[in-house]
Amino acid sequence: ELKVEQNPLFLSMQEGKNYTIYCNYSTTSDRLYWYRQDPGKSLESLFVLLSNGAVKQEGRLMASLDTKARLSTLHITAAVHDLSATYFCAVVVASGTYKYIFGTGTRLKVLA
Amino acid sequence: DSGVTQTPKHLITATGQRVTLRCSPRSGDLSVYWYQQSLDQGLQFLIQYYNGEERAKGNILERFSAQQFPDLHSELNLSSLELGDSALYFCASSVAQGAVYEQFFGPGTRLTVL
């Protein structure tokens, strides 16, 4: 069974601190998405990672992909309150056709 | 605003009924995806269409069907509704069909089955 696991599920952190969200997946994939979802809102695409070793950065967020370890990380640098949201990773699996498997999500709360 | 529109925003219906959810992709996008988000199942990919043809299939129930029309809008049909079908249904669009393109999500349709 294909599994995408995120940890932690919940994260409460102080403003100004750094932290990393982990996304582990159980099958071969070299394509991974990160999304942000605010409460009651839709999903916003953050990063598309397309190859082993890919690293992308936008503001205080940086995502990386290690396809050999089947692991992606989303690193938060000097967190601010506006980053409070739920973050999802999604793995793309090609098995005859494409399937998009989402992680459980990490609910991040940044405390002022 | 992603440029993807979905109607209706909210839908309340009874078990056993059938509903149709509508999605208009961003201008120029040929690919449409449907997702279901519920507390029980989390986010689930349902189905993808590209330029009118089905391209990928996820955990879509047999009671559900979708299509993409020549003007590229898409409809998701849910029939014989059950309580467990209550969820947020999102559509997303991207410019092409490969799994390398950023997807832009619509605001969602909240379906409540009573």
Interface residues (C-beta under 8 A of the other chain):
Chain A: R31 Y33 K41 S42 L43 E44 S45 V48 L50 F88 A90 V92 A94 T97 Y98 K99 Y100 I101 F102 T104 G105
Chain B: S2 Y33 G42 L43 Q44 F45 Q48 R55 A56 K57 G58 F90 A92 A99 V100 Y101 E102 Q103 F104 F105 G106 P107 G108
